[in-house]
């Protein structure tokens, strides 16, 4: 038989490859048009996008081709066209086509929310299917999408059948050597991509959108599945342990007495110089607002009046107007707030192993005699929140659904009952409901004369942006603006109700977002998309003021402890920005791969291919322009992140280690 690139027996494989490449091209072209204003649009840049994209598409399709190629290799010629052959071929092709169409639709919904190809977030979504499926169902016409996919599969099978492809497949024989000539190249391509190519090789441009467009969604998904934890020493620029410990000790000795700098350069005692002042022990209620960017607040220039309560509250509070989140996800915000630590590469510590029994802000409260509680309107099984908070001493109050396993609750867990719920969506009960439960629990602690620290995680400011009707003038489920306005409304109502309580006068309210609504931007790290609101309200003996010094999410609670004149031992990277000299201030920003340090308008970004880029940030345009590398700034950046990673991986963030 004369050899052809795709003999008749392999025509179905060729058809599958062509469908994949067409769909991939449509996705890439659509995303390019979608974000055309954000991409670099020179002819050369656009050519690189599609050439690199084709390269990764070929690598991706090779993994799909191998199973069918192996099947064609092992099936004897006299079985060709048999019932077994027909069933295997039709079923395999249908599953493959369904996978392609599912990926096609899923990429659009994922890009709509994150403006990225599939990453570790998509991997996590496989675990928490209830919340994700419900969210998609409430945000998109899911029945219509499923129907469309199934109809496309049926239409594709019909078209392929009409073109005679199945007849060719079931009526032709092929020599073994020709089977090998077709199968072996695909195996070689798959091995080449497995061994030598990483998803980060698509990052050829300083423009993040160009890099994302150059990737293949399915390949990116499996790359994230393989690499959701990154070794700092293997993937990033490093210094010797002596260098990093020396720099960190020098930095943090200014804010306290380091106890044993050889063992832990961070662990120190925080002392109060003025012992005449009475130590304050108010209740503390912390509201962690889901996905609230600073840009949505009127005090930061938003023209639409959707945050009247927060705007008014900020004028009665200590407002941190130049504070930045460390990451782009809720669990990253929780990590920063509770552990007061810069982001570690890969997954948040909240979702990693060995994340219990740690030194958290809860331990400082515990040392002062406080009860600690974590409130969440959904099931805290999601994102490992219950295990993390319970394992670090917090009682849990959540909307447990009762059928999920995996929570390892070491403290008390209280379920939000049906009669306590007036509205809920995929992510949990509405903010009003969770605040009412917080009020009820606070009343109980007041009766027992026990001080309390509450960590509240809200859910309403999240897609599908749904909330109770009749609360605000924007229809439920219509827009992010509506969700923001309802979030603001619920906080306003909560504060009003709290003001009527006997415990209000002795209660401090801390309000801060977990991360911004979107991290998407054209730069490696889009700095404006880390700017979040933060304020401390009802703090005794303190006048309202605006703190404009650059600071980080990790600094908020050490600063609160400073206002309260608390003496304590600290293992925090965060500082009291009022009492500690931070010069121009500094903020840590990152995602699961990029780790950045912002100081003034200087930005150092560490990449996971041992890269370091130094930029000048224009606050007005949000643009980053490269500048000559500063070795001292680079060393400082490395020392923060390397030490944070080393302390976690070596167990030095745990209470057990600090007690030794």
N, C-alpha and C positions, 0 to 999 in steps of 0.2 A: 504494500500500500504506500502510495506517495505521501510523504509527511507534509502536513499543513499545520499552521500555527494553531488553529482550532478545527480539528476534524469534526465530522458530524456528531460523533459521540460526545464531544465537548462543547457543542453549540449552546447548551443550556448554561454552562459555566460562562461562556462569552456573554450571553445575554444578561446574566446576573452582574458581571463586572461592569457592563455598559450602564445598567440601571443605577448601580452604586455611583459611578462617576458622574452621571447626569444629575442625580439628586445632590451629590456633594457640591457640584458646580452651582446648582441653583441656590443652595444654602449660602455658599460663600458669596455669590453675587448679590443675594438679597441682603445679607448683613453689610456688605460694602455700601450698597445704596442706602440702607437704613442709617448708617453712621458715616455717610460720605463726607460730611463737614469736619469730622474728627480725624480722618485718615490723611496720611501723606499721599498726594494724588499725582505725583509725577509718573510719567509713562513707565520709567524703570521700576519705581516702587510697586505699581500695580502689576507689572509683569512678574516681579519677585513674589508677590502675594499668590498669584495663581500657579507659578512654577513650583514654589515651595509647597503649596496646597496639593498639587498633583503628586508630588513626591510622597507626602504623608498619606495621601489617599491610596496610592499603590501599596504602601506598607500596610495600611489598614486592611485593604481587600485581600491581601495575601493570607491573612489569618482566617478569613471566611472561605477562601478557595481550598485550603488544605484538606479539610474534612471530606469534601466532595471528591477531590482528586484522589485521596486515599481510597474512598469507596470505589471509584472507577478502576483503581489499580487492582483491588482484591476480588472484585466480582468476576467470575468466569464468563467468557464470551457466550457460552451456551445458556446463561441465565439472563442475558440481555433481552429486555422486553417481557420478562416473566412478571407474574403478579407481584412478587416480592420487589423486583426492580422498579415497577411502576409505583407501588406504594411508597417505597423509600425515596424515589425521585420527586414525586409530587409533594410529599410531606416535607422533605428537606428544603425544596425550593420555596414552598409556601412559608415555612418558618423563617427562612432567610429573607424573603421579600417583606414579610411582616416586620421583622427586625429593622430593616432599612427604613420602612415607612414610619415606624414608631420613633426611630432616632430622628428622622426628618422633622416630625411634628414636635418632638420633645426639645430639639435644639432651638426651635423658635420660641417656645415658652421659657426655656432657660435663659436664652439671650435677652428676652424681654425684661427679665428681672435682674440679671447680673451682668449683661453685656460682655459675656465671656463664653468660651467653649466650655464643655463639661469639665468640671474639676472635682476636688474632693467633696464639695457640697453635694454634687450629684451622687457621689458614692454614698454619702450619709443618707441621702433620700431613699436609698434602697432599704435601709434599716428601719427608718421610721415611716413605714408605708401608710399608716392610718392618717397621720397629719398631712402628709404630702398629697395623697390621693384626694382627701377631703378638700384640701386647699385648691388643688387643680380643678376639682369638680365645682367649687364655689367661685373660682376666678375665671374659668373658661367653660365653653359648652362641651363638656367631656363626652356626653352621649353622641354629639355630632362628630367630634374628633374620632371616636372609636368607630362609628359607622363609616366615616370617610376612609379610615385606614382599611377596614375590612372590604369595602367596595373597591378600593384601589388594588388590594390583593386579588380579589376575584377578577377585576378588569384586566390585571396584568396576566393572570393565568389564562384568561380567555384569549387575549391578544397573542401571547406566546404560542398558544395552541393553534390559533388561526394561521400563524406564520409558519406552521409546520415544524417548529423546533422540537416538540416532543416526539413527533414521528421520526425525525432524524436520530434522536437520542435512542429510541427504542428499536431501531431497525438497522443499526450499523455496528460492525465489529471493528476492533482496533488492536494492533499488535502491542505487546507489552513494552517494547522499546519506545514506541511512539507515546504510550501512556507516560513513561518515565520522562521523555523529553518535554512533556507538558507539565508534569507534576513537580519535577526537581527544581526548576527555576523559581516556582512559587515558594517552595520550602526554603530555598537559599535566601530569597527576599525576606521571608518571615524571620529567619535566623539572624540575618543582617540587622534588621530593625530591633530585634530582641537584644542583641549583644552590643551593637555599636550606636544606635540612635535613641536619643531621649526626646521627650516632648519639648524640652527647653531648647533643642536645636532649631526650633521654629522661631526663636526670639532673635531675629536678625536686625530688627529696627528699634530705634529709640521710641517709636510710636507704638503704644500698646495695642491699638486696634489693628494695625498692620500685622503684628505678631499673632494676635488671636485669629485673624482671618486666614493666616497661613497654616493653621492647624486643622486637623481632622477631628470632628467631634467624638467619634467612637474611639479613636486612638487616644485622645485626651482623657476620655473616661477611664480606660484601662491603665493609662499611665498614672492617673491620680489614685487608682485602686492599689497600684504597686508601691506608690511613694507618698502615702499620706503622713508618714513620719520621716523626717530628714535628720541625719546626723550632722551636727554643726561642724565638727572637726573634719568630717569627710567632704562636705559640700561648700564650706565657707572659708574665707580668709581667717587665719587664726594668729594668735600670739602665744608665747610660752605662758604657762600657768603663773609663773612668777611675775611676768609683766602685767597680766590682767589683774591678778590679785593686788599687786602694788598700786595700780591705777585706781582700782575700786576702793581700796583701803584709804588712799589719800583723799578720794572724793567724799566718802561717807564718814570719815573721822571728823569732818566739820559739823555734822549733824548729831553726833553722839560718840560715846566712847566704845571703840571696837573691842570686843571681848577677847577674841583669839584670831588675829588676822591671818595666821598660817592655816587655820582650819576653815574659817569662814570670814572673808573680808567685809561682809555686810552686817553680820550680827552685832548689834550694838545696844547700848542703853541710852534711852532718850530721857534727859533730865530737865527739870524745870528750875530755872534760876531763881525766880521770885516765888518763894514758898509761903508768902503772906496771903496771897490770893487763895480763896476757897476753891478746892477742886470741884468742878461741875460734873454732875452725873445725871444728865437729862436722858429721857428715852430718846431713841434715835430711830426714825422711820426713813428708810432709803427707798426712793422710787426709781427704779431702773426702767427708763422708757424705751420701748422697742423702736428702733430705726428712726430716731428723730434727729435730723440734721439741724445744725444751728441756723441754716439759711431759711428755715421755715418760720422762725420767730420774728415778730415785728421789731424787736430790739436789735436784731441783726440785719434789718433792712428789707424784710419781706413785705411787699406792698399789700398783699391780700390779708385782711384781718382775721386770721384763723387761729391765733394763739393769744387772745385777750387776757386769759387768766394767767398764763405763764409770764406774759409781758408785765402785767401788773404785779405779780408776785416777785419778779426780778428786782423791782424798784424797792421792795421791802426786805431784800435778801443780800447776802454776800454773793455777788454774781461773778463767775469766772468766765470772762468774755473771750479768752484766748486759750481755751483748753481743747486738746485733741485726743480722740480715741486711739487706742493702740492697734485696732484691727477692723475687720469688716463683717464680723459675725457676733451673735449674742454670746456664744461661749467664749469668744476672745475677750469681749467686754467683761464677762464674769471673772475670767482669769485675771485680768488687769485689776479689777476692783478688789477682789477678795485676797489675792496673793500679792498685789502691788508689785508686779513684775513686768518687764518688757516682754513682747511676744516672742515665744520660742518657735523655731521653724517647724513646719508641718502642722499637725493638729494642735488645737488648744489643749492645755493640761487638763481642763475639765473633762475631756474625752479620752485622755490617755490613761494607761495603767499607772499604778503607784501614785494616785492623786488624793489619797485620804490621809488623815492624821498629820496634816500639814499646818504650818504656821500661817494663819490667815488673819484678816482683820477681826474675825470672830473670836480669836484667842485673846486679843486685846480687850474686847468687850467682856469676855468670860472672866478675865483677870480683875475686872472692875465689878463683877457680880451680876452681869446681865444675862437674861434669857435671850437666846438667838433663834430666829425663825426665818424660814424661806417660804415665801408665798408665790405660787404660780397658778395661773388660771387654766392651764392645760394639764396634761399628764406629765409629771416631772421625769418620767422615764425618757422622754424625748431629750436628745442630746446629752444623756447621762447626768442630767442636773441633779436628780434625787440622790444618786450614789455619791456625787461629789459633795453636795451640801450636807447630806446626812453624815457622810464619812468625815466631815470636818466640823461636826458638832451642832449643826443647825436642825431644829425641828422642821418638819415638812408639812405644808398645807397646800394641797393641790387637787386637781380634778382627776383623780385616779379612775381609770376606766375599768379596772378589775380583771381584764383578760390578758394584760401584758405581763410578761415575766422579765426578770433581769435586774430589778431594783434590789439593792442590798441596803436596806434601811437599818441604820444603827441607832437612830433616835426615834422620836415620836412622829408618826405620820397621821395627819387628819385629812379626811376626804371632804371635798366640797360637795354637798348633797344637792339633789335635784331641786329641793324646795328653796335653796339659796341662790338659784340661777334664774335670771330673767332673760338672758340672751347669751348664746354661745355660737361660735363657728369652729372651723377646723382646728384653730390654734388654742381655743379655750374660751372661758367665760369672758364677758365684756369687762372693761376696766372698772365700771361702776360696781359690778358684783364683787370683784376681788377686793376693792377698797372697803366695801361694806363688811366683808369678812375680817379684814384687818382691824376695822373699828371694833368689831365684836371681841376679837382676841385681845385687843388693847384694853378694853373694859375689864376683861378677866384678870389680866396682869395687874391692873390698877387696884382691883379689889384685894389682890394678894400682896400688894405693896412690893412688887418685884419689877425692877427696871428691865426694859426690853430693847433689843435691837432687831428691827424687821427689815429684811431684804425682800422687796416686792419686784417681781418681773412682770411687766405688763405685756399684753398681746394684741390689743385692738389696732395699733398702728402698723398693720401688716396686711398684705394681700390675703384675702379678697376685700379688705377695707370695709368690712361690714360691722354694724353696730345697731343698737336699738333705734327704732323710728321715733321721731318727734323730739329728739334731743337738740339737734342743730338744724340749720337751714340748708344743709347739703344732703341729698338722698344717700342712704346707706348703700355701700357697695359700688359707688360711682367713681371715686377718685382717691388718690393719696391725700389731697387737700381735705377731703371730708374726714378721713381717718385721723389726720392731724388735729382737725378742729374738734372732733369727738374726744380724742385723747386729752386735749386741753380742757374741754368741758368737764370731763370726769375728774381731772385733778382739781379743778375749781370747786366742784361739788364736794369732793373728799375733804379739802381744806375747810370749807364752810362747816361741814358736819363735825370735823375734828375740833374746830374752835368752840363748839358747844360742850365739849367733854371736859371733865374735871382734870384730866391729865394733860390737856393741851399746853398749859403754861409751862410745863416742865418737859416739853417734847420738841426736839429739833427735827426738821424735815430736810433731807438731802435729796436733791433731784438732779438726775443726770441721765443722758442717753447711753445706750450700750454701744451704738455705732451709728453711722449715717445711713440714710435711706438708700444710697447707692455709692459704690466705690469706683464706678466706671469712669474712665478718663483716658486721655491719650498718653499720659506719662507712666513711667514705671510705677510710681506711687502718686496718685492725684491728691495733693495735700489738702485742698479745700474740702474734699470728700472725707476728711477725718475730723473736721471742726464740729464739735458738738456743744450743746448748752449744758451748763452745770451751775447749781446754786445751792446755798445753805440758807434755809429760812427758819426764823424764830429762835435764833441762837441768843442765849441770855447775855446781857451786858455788852452787846456788840451792835454798832450802828450799821445800817445798810451801806454797802459800798461796792464798787466795781473793781475787781482785780484783773488788770489787763496784762499782767506778766504771762509770757508763754509758759504753759504747763501741760502736764499729761494726765490722763485718766487715772494713772496710778498714784497721783499726788493728792487726790481729793480727801481720802480718809486720813492719811498722815497730817494733812493740814487741819482737818476737823479736830483730831486729837490734840493738836497744838493749841487751837482755840479753847479747848476744854482744860488746858494745862495738865494733861495727863503725863505721868512718868511711866515708862514701860520699856520692855526690851523689844527691839525691832529687827526683823529680818527682811524689811521691805526695801525695794529699790526706790519707791516713792518717798518724797520729802515734804516737809512742812514748808510750803513756798512763801509763807509770811516770815518765818523766823530764820530759815536757811538762806544763805546767799547763793543764788543760782545765776548770777550775772544777768544775761539776757533771757534766761530760762531755757528749757529744752523739752522736747516732746518725742516720744517713741511712736512710730507709725509703721505698719507692716501688713503683709498678707501672708499666706502660708509659705511663700517662697522668698519674697523680698522683705528686708529688714532695714528700716530707715531711722536716722536720727536727725531731728530738726533743731537747729540752734540759731536763733535770729532768722536770717534769710539763707543760711547755709544748710544744705541737705546732703547727707551721706547715705547712699543706698547700697547695702550688701546683697549680692545675688548668689544663688545656689550653684554657680559654676565658678566659685572663688573669684567673683568679680567685685569691684567697688567703683561706683560712679559718684563723683562729687559735683553738686549742682548749686547754682544760685537761684533762689526762688523769688519770683516776682509776685507779691501778694495781690497786686491789682489785676494782673492777667492770669494768675495761677500757672504761668509757664516756668519750666525749668530749663536753665541754660548751663551747659557744662562749664566747669572751671578747673583750673589746675589743682591736682590732688593735694590735699593737706595731710601730711603723714600724721601729725599730731591729732587731727580730727578723726582720721581713720583709726588710729590706735584707740582713741576714746570710744568710738562706736563699737569696734570689735570687743573691747573689754566689757562693755555693758552686756552685749548679747552672748558672748562666749561664757561669761561668768554666770549669767542667768541659766543658760543651757547646762553648764557643768554642775551648778548647785542642784538643779532638778534631777539630772540623770544620776548623780552620785548620792541622792537621798538627803542632801543637806538643807532642803526646805521643810523637812519633817520635824515634828516636835521631839521625836526620839533622838534625832541627830543633835538637835540644839541642847538637849538635856545631858548629853554625854560629856 
